[in-house]
Amino acid sequence: MPLSLFFFLDGVVFATWVVRIPAVKDHLGATTGGLGVALMCMSIGTGLAMTVSGRLCARYGTRPVILAAIALVSLALPLVALPGTVPALCVALAVTGLCYGTVNIGLNSAAVEVEQATRRPVMSVLHGLWSAGGLAGALLGGLVATRLSTMQHFLLVCALVLACTAALARPLLRAGVPAASASPGARRPFGLIVVLCGVLAVCAAFGEGAVADWSVLHLRDDLHAEASLAAYGFSAYSVAIALARLAGSRLVRRFGQTAVLVTGALLAVCGILAASWTGSVAVALGGFVAVGLGLANVFPLAIARAGALGGPSGVGLASSIGHAGMLGGPPLIGFLAEHIGLADALTVVAVSSGAIVPLAVCLRTGSSRKALA
């Protein structure tokens, strides 16, 4: 399905930026706090996108919005390599975040349409393909880290994404779900459980965003790994997430949603503590893989549950909150790293991951009561 390929491309773009964060930091001579401010500007841009992208999807359809937004975010990518100062980087990342947020809301809205039209759960698999795209982007970044400049790397990815978008545009538009088939349940009222799904999503996304944006820097600066090896560390993290998400539906059918959420949360806590406190690159890599395996299915399960309870509007709320966590986590880690060091700052992810445990139990209890009502 064409939509799955755009999830993949979105993951490629995100990973391309992540693996070059250390190079951008060095180019500017920025402190971790300064980089945190720049990442906050990306979060602000994404937040602004979430206030308007839903209306854009409603007016023009999810597919045209996806096509326009992914083209714009790929064009914005080289702009991130241009700034020579932190304030200029803040502006470039704010624009990139605006485009990136629109892409993500469009993709999740389209996934909801497909689930409603086909009556088949596809959210977890599509998020798995996003992670696979992240893996591909990270592997490419590792290959070119010492061969191409940041600008050359970003221009290469921009050209590849634009070419793929042009080739897939017509199939994506043809595969669009008619509005009538996407409308049932759109006006279901929100409830506390839908909000709880959003909180669950933000806990998972906080950890994902923090590890994605800071793991490469931690491996290189704190553990003195070479640039290519550090980039491959993010690749291992992406592999773990992709594999766990592709297996997510079977895991839930066999063990139940609550067991998958709780076990994953505990695994993520252990993984991030190991990655943060060790002096070994190998142990840190294993820790980040554990975080990926643990958090992989939390966000898709939260979004799918929100859709079942609140329809597409519920998915919009939960995914918006979740993506705010993904982009809000890195700036917070940056601010903390400025005062206590990056390794200690990353341990905050253990807190957000641990919070998933009581939230999962509350979600099960609340859903059971709703079913009995």
Long-range contacts (C-beta under 8 A, 24 or more apart in sequence): 1-114, 1-175, 2-168, 2-171, 2-172, 2-175, 3-107, 3-110, 3-111, 3-114, 3-126, 3-172, 3-175, 4-125, 4-126, 4-129, 5-129, 5-164, 5-168, 6-66, 6-70, 6-107, 6-165, 6-168, 6-172, 7-107, 7-126, 7-127, 7-129, 7-130, 7-133, 8-129, 8-130, 8-132, 8-133, 8-136, 9-70, 9-133, 9-161, 9-164, 9-165, 10-70, 10-103, 10-104, 10-107, 10-130, 10-133, 11-129, 11-130, 11-131, 11-132, 11-133, 11-134, 11-135, 11-136, 11-137, 11-238, 12-133, 12-134, 12-136, 12-137, 12-140, 12-157, 12-160, 12-161, 13-70, 13-73, 13-74, 13-77, 13-100, 13-133, 13-137, 13-157, 13-161, 14-100, 14-133, 14-134, 14-137, 14-212, 15-133, 15-134, 15-135, 15-136, 15-137, 15-138, 15-141, 15-234, 15-238, 16-77, 16-137, 16-140, 16-141, 16-153, 16-154, 16-157, 17-77, 17-80, 17-96, 18-134, 18-137, 18-138, 18-141, 18-212, 18-213, 18-216, 18-234, 19-137, 19-138, 19-141, 19-142, 19-145, 19-216, 19-231, 19-234, 20-81, 20-141, 20-150, 20-153, 20-154, 21-213, 21-216, 21-217, 22-216, 22-217, 22-220, 22-221, 22-227, 22-230, 23-145, 23-150, 23-227, 24-80, 24-81, 24-89, 24-150, 25-217, 27-81, 27-84, 27-150, 28-83, 28-84, 28-85, 28-86, 28-89, 30-86, 30-89, 31-338, 32-217, 32-334, 32-337, 32-338, 32-342, 33-334, 33-335, 33-337, 33-338, 34-86, 35-86, 35-334, 36-330, 36-331, 36-332, 36-333, 36-334, 36-335, 36-337, 36-338, 37-86, 37-90, 37-331, 37-334, 38-86, 38-89, 38-90, 38-93, 39-93, 39-213, 39-327, 39-330, 39-331, 39-334, 40-328, 40-331, 40-334, 41-90, 41-91, 41-93, 41-94, 41-97, 42-93, 42-94, 42-96, 42-97, 42-100, 42-327, 43-97, 43-324, 43-327, 43-328, 43-330, 43-331, 44-94, 44-97, 45-93, 45-94, 45-95, 45-96, 45-97, 45-98, 45-99, 45-100, 45-101, 46-97, 46-98, 46-100, 46-101, 46-104, 46-323, 46-324, 46-327, 47-97, 47-101, 47-324, 47-327, 48-97, 48-98, 48-101, 49-97, 49-98, 49-99, 49-100, 49-101, 49-102, 49-105, 50-101, 50-105, 50-320, 50-323, 50-324, 52-102, 53-101, 53-102, 53-105, 53-106, 54-105, 54-109, 54-316, 56-102, 56-106, 57-105, 57-106, 57-109, 61-176, 61-179, 62-106, 62-107, 62-109, 62-110, 62-113, 62-176, 63-110, 63-172, 63-173, 63-175, 63-176, 64-173, 65-102, 65-106, 66-103, 66-106, 66-107, 66-110, 66-172, 67-165, 67-169, 67-172, 67-173, 69-99, 69-100, 69-102, 69-103, 69-106, 70-103, 70-161, 70-165, 71-161, 71-162, 71-165, 72-99, 72-102, 73-99, 73-100, 73-102, 73-103, 74-157, 74-158, 74-161, 74-162, 74-165, 75-158, 75-162, 77-154, 77-157, 77-158, 78-151, 78-154, 78-155, 78-158, 80-154, 81-149, 81-150, 81-151, 81-154, 82-151, 97-327, 101-323, 101-327, 104-319, 104-323, 105-316, 105-319, 105-320, 105-323, 108-303, 108-315, 108-316, 108-319, 109-312, 109-315, 109-316, 110-177, 112-182, 112-307, 112-311, 112-312, 112-315, 113-177, 113-181, 113-182, 113-312, 114-177, 115-304, 115-307, 116-177, 116-181, 116-182, 116-184, 116-185, 116-312, 117-177, 117-181, 117-182, 121-249, 121-304, 123-300, 123-303, 123-304, 123-307, 124-245, 124-246, 124-248, 124-249, 124-297, 124-300, 124-301, 124-304, 125-245, 125-246, 125-248, 125-249, 127-245, 127-299, 127-300, 128-241, 128-242, 128-243, 128-244, 128-245, 128-246, 128-248, 128-296, 129-242, 131-238, 131-241, 131-242, 131-245, 131-296, 132-238, 132-242, 134-212, 134-234, 134-238, 134-241, 134-242, 135-235, 135-238, 135-239, 135-242, 138-231, 138-232, 138-234, 138-235, 138-238, 139-232, 139-235, 141-231, 141-234, 142-228, 142-231, 142-232, 142-235, 145-227, 145-228, 145-231, 146-227, 146-228, 182-312, 184-311, 185-310, 185-311, 185-312, 186-311, 186-312, 186-313, 187-311, 187-313, 188-309, 188-310, 188-311, 188-313, 188-314, 189-310, 190-310, 190-313, 190-314, 190-317, 191-309, 191-310, 191-370, 192-366, 193-305, 193-309, 193-363, 193-366, 193-367, 193-370, 194-306, 194-309, 194-310, 194-314, 194-317, 194-318, 195-317, 196-359, 196-362, 196-363, 196-366, 197-302, 197-303, 197-305, 197-306, 197-309, 197-314, 197-318, 197-363, 198-302, 198-306, 198-317, 198-318, 198-320, 198-321, 198-322, 199-321, 199-359, 200-261, 200-298, 200-301, 200-302, 200-356, 200-359, 200-360, 200-363, 201-298, 201-299, 201-302, 201-303, 201-306, 201-318, 201-319, 201-321, 201-322, 201-325, 202-321, 202-322, 202-324, 202-325, 203-298, 203-325, 203-352, 203-353, 203-355, 203-356, 203-359, 204-295, 204-298, 204-299, 204-302, 204-322, 204-325, 204-353, 204-356, 205-299, 205-322, 205-323, 205-324, 205-325, 205-326, 205-329, 206-325, 206-326, 206-328, 206-329, 206-349, 206-352, 207-268, 207-272, 207-291, 207-295, 207-329, 207-349, 207-352, 207-353, 208-241, 208-295, 208-299, 208-326, 208-329, 209-325, 209-326, 209-327, 209-328, 209-329, 209-330, 210-329, 210-330, 210-332, 210-333, 210-346, 210-348, 210-349, 211-237, 211-272, 211-288, 211-291, 211-292, 211-346, 211-349, 212-237, 212-326, 212-330, 213-329, 213-330, 213-333, 214-330, 214-333, 214-334, 214-337, 214-342, 214-345, 214-346, 215-275, 215-288, 217-342, 218-275, 218-276, 218-284, 218-342, 218-343, 218-346, 219-281, 219-284, 219-285, 221-342, 222-341, 222-342, 222-343, 223-278, 223-279, 223-280, 223-281, 223-284, 224-281, 225-281, 229-281, 233-281, 233-284, 233-285, 233-288, 234-288, 236-285, 236-288, 236-289, 236-292, 237-288, 237-289, 237-291, 237-292, 238-292, 239-289, 239-292, 240-288, 240-289, 240-290, 240-291, 240-292, 240-293, 240-296, 241-292, 241-293, 241-295, 241-296, 242-296, 243-293, 243-296, 244-292, 244-293, 244-296, 244-297, 245-296, 245-297, 245-300, 248-296, 248-297, 248-300, 248-301, 251-297, 252-297, 252-301, 257-301, 257-305, 257-360, 257-364, 258-360, 258-361, 258-363, 258-364, 260-297, 260-301, 261-297, 261-298, 261-301, 261-356, 261-357, 261-360, 261-363, 262-356, 262-357, 262-360, 262-361, 263-294, 264-293, 264-294, 264-295, 264-296, 264-297, 264-298, 264-356, 265-294, 265-295, 265-298, 265-353, 265-354, 265-355, 265-356, 265-357, 265-360, 266-294, 266-354, 266-357, 267-291, 267-293, 267-294, 268-293, 268-294, 268-295, 268-349, 268-350, 268-353, 268-356, 269-294, 269-350, 269-353, 269-354, 272-346, 272-347, 272-349, 272-350, 272-353, 273-347, 273-350, 275-346, 276-343, 276-344, 276-346, 276-347, 277-343, 277-347, 291-349, 291-353, 294-353, 295-353, 298-356, 305-363, 305-367, 309-367, 309-370
